[in-house]
Amino acid sequence: MADENTLKFGVIGAGKIGTFHTRTLSKMKGVTLVGVCDPDLMRAQKLAWQYNATPYSKMEELVGQVDAVIVAAPTHLHHQIGMYCLEHGVHTLVEKPIATTLDQARDLIRTAKLHGLVLQVGHVERFNPAVVEAVKYIENPKFITMNRLGPYDARMSNIGVVLDLMIHDLDLLLTLVPSEVESIDATGLSVFSHHEDIANVRIRFANGALADLTASRASFERARFMHLFQQDAYISVDFMNARVKIYKKEKPVIESMQDLTVIYPPVQKQLPITSEILHFIDCIKTNKTPAPSGEKGSKALELALKITDQINRYDIPKTGHLHTPKPFQVVHDVAKAAQIMLDETIGHLKRED
């Protein structure tokens, strides 16, 4: 006989992120992994059978059998899938971004409240053990830099790098800075897809804080860093290696490095995705508001959409000639690639004149 406290889970989406969630749920106590759903039944079967679950090709067949779902489908399907799950009384963790538009996000939030359900957004970096530890030392930061770089992933080509990668840092930023956004200054460049693949934004807050964020999916190596400067301290966070380093001022006037204390706080080693799902489960059982909630997720989405709009407003019109420059085949550096694209555009405009 099944324990009445055991939660029955389903995963919708059998891609890379869905695989992470499925594997994690299969190892958790107090959880029964019922099934994995994907329109591609073969893909659903391969993943589900690996973790002793049932494959489904239609979410309607899975949703009626579970208490909670994790939506790891493509972003443009988040609203449709999330609404169906919530309307059928199922607690929902939807991967970031919560949806593609603010109206869709509001629909999900309103429906979750109407049915008294937990709606959590999958901003997994909140549960990165390095972030959890660093937050203990962060107080009113004045300048923040965030860099999130990685190689191109064609599976995310349907959205730009702001919604794909930078949104993680936007969510953290809005959590760490206790102030309203006053202005943004954004730029971006399409390198491999029809959306921005590199983006940089400077964000000013009403309290005087300033943040510089860079995201790229056109880099050779992965890097995930955050640096915060506040009164009397500098905090460095390495997301990938779960490390925190702090320089703290000990005297009014610094004469040498001896006047600084260097701290390496111990970081608990636990996979962020495990902590994220455990938090989701706890919120379901205790009726707590999740972190991030649908409302918080929509705030990150709103800022991401503003950044994307500003990038697109000043973007050079994309032409077939611009996106297929011959020298691109032998370029191995993003900066050089960007310069070639610019040169090609200028040459194209001159030829048109």
C-alpha positions in Angstrom: 0.0 0.0 0.0 1.4 3.4 -1.0 2.2 5.9 1.7 -0.5 8.7 1.7 2.3 11.2 2.2 4.1 10.1 -1.0 3.7 12.6 -3.8 3.1 11.2 -7.3 5.2 13.1 -9.9 5.3 13.4 -13.6 7.7 15.1 -16.0 6.6 16.8 -19.2 9.4 17.1 -21.7 12.0 14.3 -22.2 14.9 16.6 -23.4 18.1 17.5 -21.6 16.4 19.4 -18.7 13.6 16.8 -18.4 16.2 14.1 -18.1 17.8 15.9 -15.2 14.5 16.2 -13.4 13.5 12.6 -14.1 16.8 11.2 -12.8 16.6 13.4 -9.7 13.0 12.4 -8.9 13.7 8.7 -9.3 16.2 8.8 -6.4 14.0 10.8 -4.0 12.3 9.5 -0.9 8.7 10.3 -0.5 8.2 10.6 -4.3 6.7 8.2 -6.8 7.8 8.9 -10.4 4.7 8.0 -12.3 5.6 8.9 -15.8 7.4 10.9 -18.5 5.5 12.7 -21.3 6.9 13.8 -24.6 5.2 14.1 -28.1 8.0 11.9 -29.3 6.9 8.6 -27.7 10.2 6.9 -28.5 12.1 9.6 -26.6 9.6 9.4 -23.7 10.0 5.6 -23.6 13.8 5.7 -23.6 13.8 8.1 -20.6 10.9 6.7 -18.7 12.0 3.0 -18.9 15.4 3.9 -17.7 13.9 5.2 -14.5 11.1 2.7 -14.0 8.3 5.0 -15.1 5.6 4.9 -17.7 6.0 6.8 -21.0 3.2 9.0 -22.4 2.9 11.0 -25.6 -0.1 13.0 -24.4 -0.1 15.1 -21.2 -3.8 14.4 -20.8 -3.0 10.8 -20.0 -0.4 11.6 -17.4 -1.9 14.6 -15.6 -4.8 12.8 -14.1 -2.5 10.3 -12.3 -0.2 12.7 -10.5 -0.1 15.3 -7.7 2.6 17.4 -9.2 4.4 17.9 -12.5 7.6 19.5 -13.7 7.2 21.2 -17.1 10.5 20.9 -19.0 9.0 21.5 -22.5 10.1 24.2 -24.9 9.4 27.8 -23.7 6.6 28.5 -26.1 4.6 25.5 -24.7 5.0 26.6 -21.0 1.7 28.5 -20.9 -0.4 25.8 -22.7 1.0 22.9 -20.6 1.1 24.9 -17.3 -2.5 26.0 -17.7 -3.8 22.5 -18.4 -2.0 21.1 -15.3 -3.2 23.9 -13.0 -6.7 23.7 -14.2 -6.7 20.0 -13.5 -5.5 20.5 -9.9 -1.9 19.6 -10.3 1.0 21.5 -8.5 3.3 22.8 -11.2 7.0 23.6 -11.4 7.6 25.2 -14.8 11.1 25.7 -16.1 12.4 29.2 -16.7 11.3 31.4 -18.2 7.8 31.0 -16.8 6.2 31.9 -20.2 6.9 33.9 -23.4 4.7 36.9 -22.5 3.6 38.7 -19.4 0.0 38.0 -20.2 0.7 34.3 -20.2 2.6 34.5 -16.9 -0.3 36.3 -15.3 -2.7 33.6 -16.6 -0.6 30.9 -14.8 -0.3 32.9 -11.6 -4.1 33.7 -11.5 -5.0 30.0 -12.2 -2.7 28.7 -9.5 -4.2 31.1 -6.9 -7.7 30.2 -8.0 -7.1 26.5 -7.4 -4.9 26.9 -4.3 -1.9 25.3 -6.0 1.8 25.8 -5.9 3.4 27.4 -9.0 7.1 27.5 -8.8 9.5 28.7 -11.6 12.6 26.8 -12.3 15.3 29.4 -11.6 17.7 26.7 -10.3 20.6 29.1 -9.6 18.7 30.2 -6.5 19.5 26.8 -5.1 23.2 26.8 -6.1 25.0 26.1 -2.8 27.5 28.8 -3.6 24.7 31.4 -3.9 22.9 30.1 -0.8 26.2 30.6 1.2 27.1 33.9 -0.4 23.7 35.5 0.4 24.6 35.3 4.1 27.3 37.9 3.4 25.6 40.1 0.9 24.2 43.4 2.2 23.1 46.3 0.0 25.6 45.7 -2.9 26.5 48.8 -4.9 28.1 47.2 -8.0 27.5 43.7 -9.4 28.9 42.0 -12.4 27.5 38.7 -13.8 29.0 36.6 -16.6 27.3 33.5 -18.0 29.1 32.1 -21.0 28.8 28.8 -22.9 28.9 27.1 -26.3 26.0 27.2 -28.7 23.2 24.8 -28.1 20.9 24.5 -31.1 18.0 23.1 -29.0 17.5 26.6 -27.6 17.7 28.5 -30.9 14.0 29.3 -30.7 14.7 32.0 -28.0 17.5 34.5 -27.5 20.3 34.3 -25.0 18.6 36.7 -22.7 15.6 34.4 -22.1 17.8 31.3 -22.4 20.7 32.2 -20.0 20.7 35.7 -18.7 17.3 35.3 -17.1 19.0 33.2 -14.4 21.1 36.2 -13.4 18.2 38.7 -13.8 16.2 36.7 -11.2 19.2 36.7 -8.8 19.8 40.4 -9.3 16.2 41.3 -8.5 16.5 39.2 -5.4 19.8 40.7 -4.2 19.1 44.4 -4.9 16.3 45.8 -2.7 15.3 48.5 -5.2 13.3 49.2 -8.3 15.0 49.2 -11.7 15.5 52.7 -12.9 17.1 52.2 -16.4 18.6 49.6 -18.7 21.1 50.0 -21.5 21.3 46.8 -23.6 23.1 45.6 -26.6 23.3 42.2 -28.3 24.4 40.4 -31.5 23.1 37.4 -33.5 26.0 35.1 -34.3 24.6 31.6 -34.9 20.8 31.9 -34.6 18.1 34.3 -35.6 18.0 35.7 -32.0 20.7 37.4 -30.0 23.4 35.0 -29.0 25.5 37.5 -27.1 24.0 40.2 -24.9 25.3 42.8 -22.4 23.1 45.0 -20.3 23.8 47.7 -17.7 21.0 48.1 -15.2 20.7 51.0 -12.8 18.6 50.8 -9.7 16.8 53.6 -7.9 19.0 53.1 -4.8 22.1 53.8 -6.8 23.2 50.2 -7.3 24.6 49.3 -10.7 24.9 45.9 -12.4 26.7 44.8 -15.6 25.4 41.5 -17.0 26.9 39.5 -19.9 25.5 36.3 -21.4 26.9 34.4 -24.4 26.1 31.1 -26.0 28.8 31.7 -28.6 31.8 31.0 -26.4 34.1 28.0 -26.4 34.2 27.4 -22.7 31.6 27.5 -20.0 31.9 30.2 -17.3 29.4 31.3 -14.6 30.6 34.1 -12.3 29.2 36.8 -10.1 31.2 39.6 -8.4 29.6 41.9 -5.8 31.1 45.1 -4.3 29.6 46.5 -1.2 30.6 48.7 1.7 33.9 47.2 3.0 33.7 44.0 1.1 34.1 42.2 -2.2 32.4 38.9 -2.8 33.2 36.5 -5.7 30.9 33.6 -6.6 31.8 30.7 -8.9 28.5 29.1 -9.8 30.0 26.1 -11.7 32.5 25.1 -9.0 30.3 26.2 -6.1 32.9 28.4 -4.5 32.7 31.7 -2.6 35.6 34.1 -1.9 35.3 37.2 0.2 37.7 40.1 0.7 36.7 42.1 3.8 38.1 45.4 4.9 39.4 45.4 8.5 40.8 49.0 8.8 39.5 52.4 7.7 42.6 52.8 5.6 44.1 49.9 3.8 47.9 50.0 3.7 48.6 46.4 2.6 46.9 43.1 2.0 47.4 42.4 5.7 44.6 44.9 6.4 42.2 42.6 4.5 40.6 39.4 5.7 40.1 36.7 3.0 37.3 34.3 3.7 36.5 31.1 2.0 33.1 30.1 3.4 32.4 26.4 3.4 29.8 25.5 0.8 27.5 22.5 1.2 27.8 20.3 -1.8 24.3 19.4 -3.1 23.0 19.5 -6.6 20.9 22.7 -7.1 18.2 20.7 -9.0 17.8 18.4 -5.9 17.4 21.4 -3.6 15.0 23.0 -6.0 12.7 19.9 -6.2 12.9 19.4 -2.4 11.8 23.0 -1.9 8.9 22.5 -4.3 7.8 19.4 -2.4 8.1 21.2 0.9 5.9 24.1 -0.4 3.3 21.6 -1.5 3.2 19.8 1.8 3.3 23.0 4.0 1.3 25.3 1.7 4.3 27.8 1.6 5.0 30.3 -1.2 7.8 28.9 -3.3 11.0 30.7 -4.3 10.7 31.8 -6.9 7.0 32.1 -7.1 5.1 32.8 -10.3 5.1 36.5 -9.3 8.8 36.6 -8.9 9.3 34.6 -12.1 7.2 37.1 -14.0 9.4 40.0 -12.7 12.5 38.3 -14.2 10.5 37.7 -17.4 9.4 41.3 -17.6 12.9 42.6 -17.2 14.2 40.1 -19.8 11.6 41.2 -22.3 12.5 44.8 -21.9 16.2 44.0 -22.5 15.3 41.9 -25.6 13.1 44.7 -26.9 15.9 47.2 -26.5 18.3 44.9 -28.3 15.9 44.3 -31.2 15.0 48.0 -31.5 18.6 48.8 -32.5 19.4 45.6 -34.3 20.8 45.7 -37.8 18.1 44.2 -40.2 19.0 40.6 -40.8 19.5 39.6 -44.4 20.5 36.3 -46.0 23.8 37.8 -47.0 24.5 39.0 -43.5 23.8 35.6 -41.9 26.0 33.5 -44.4 29.3 35.4 -44.7 31.9 33.1 -46.4 34.7 34.0 -44.0 32.5 32.7 -41.1 33.6 29.1 -42.0 37.1 29.7 -40.8 36.5 32.0 -37.9 37.2 30.6 -34.5 36.7 33.6 -32.3 33.4 35.3 -31.5 34.9 38.9 -31.5 36.4 38.3 -35.0 33.1 36.8 -36.1 31.2 39.9 -35.0 33.7 42.1 -36.8 33.4 40.1 -40.0 29.6 40.4 -39.8 29.9 44.2 -39.4 32.3 44.5 -42.3 30.0 42.3 -44.5 27.1 44.6 -43.6 28.9 47.8 -44.4 30.2 46.3 -47.7 26.6 45.2 -48.5 25.3 48.7 -47.9 28.0 50.2 -50.1 27.2 47.8 -52.9 23.5 48.8 -52.6 24.5 52.5 -52.9 
